[in-house]
């Protein structure tokens, strides 16, 4: 279980440092001088990308836990 937790933490740290941007957003923001707006859009894209992965991970964890509980009940 510790390995899975460590893997999850490493994935979240990697996602936090990544930058993403679609080509149209990049073209619009490169033409402007304000880099704060570009960083804000990058952060928004990363947040939108991270939440589905967190939700799927949570669902998979609940399913795993229920299967494990069901298997332990069958063994006893």
C-alpha positions in Angstrom: 0.0 0.0 0.0 2.9 2.3 0.7 4.1 1.8 -2.9 0.8 2.9 -4.3 0.7 6.0 -2.0 4.2 7.0 -3.1 3.3 6.5 -6.7 0.2 8.7 -6.3 2.3 11.4 -4.6 4.9 11.3 -7.4 2.2 11.6 -10.1 0.6 14.5 -8.4 3.9 16.3 -8.0 4.7 15.7 -11.7 1.3 17.0 -12.7 1.8 20.1 -10.5 5.0 21.1 -12.3 3.9 20.4 -15.8 2.7 23.1 -18.2 0.0 22.6 -20.8 -1.5 24.8 -23.4 -3.4 24.4 -26.6 -2.0 26.0 -29.7 -4.6 28.6 -30.0 -4.2 29.8 -26.4 -0.4 29.8 -26.9 -0.7 32.0 -30.1 -2.9 34.5 -28.4 -0.9 34.7 -25.2 2.5 34.9 -26.9 1.4 38.0 -28.7 0.8 39.8 -25.4 3.5 41.1 -23.0 1.8 40.0 -19.8 3.2 36.6 -18.7 1.0 36.5 -15.6 -2.1 35.8 -17.8 -0.3 33.0 -19.6 0.7 31.3 -16.3 -2.9 31.6 -15.0 -4.2 29.9 -18.1 -1.6 27.1 -17.8 -2.6 26.6 -14.2 -6.2 26.4 -15.1 -5.5 23.8 -17.8 -3.5 21.7 -15.4 -6.3 21.8 -12.8 -8.8 20.7 -15.3 -6.5 17.9 -16.4 -5.8 16.7 -12.8 -9.4 16.3 -11.5 -10.5 13.5 -13.8 -7.4 11.4 -12.9 -8.1 12.0 -9.2 -11.7 10.9 -9.6 -10.9 7.8 -11.6 -8.2 6.9 -9.0 -10.7 7.3 -6.2 -13.2 5.1 -7.9 -10.6 2.4 -8.7 -9.5 2.5 -5.0 -13.1 2.0 -3.8 -13.6 -0.9 -6.2 -10.3 -2.5 -5.2 -11.2 -2.2 -1.5 -14.6 -3.7 -2.0 -13.1 -6.7 -3.9 -10.5 -7.2 -1.2 -13.2 -7.1 1.5 -15.4 -9.5 -0.4 -12.5 -11.9 -0.9 -11.6 -11.8 2.8 -15.2 -12.6 3.7 -15.2 -15.6 1.4 -12.0 -17.0 2.9 -13.4 -16.9 6.5 
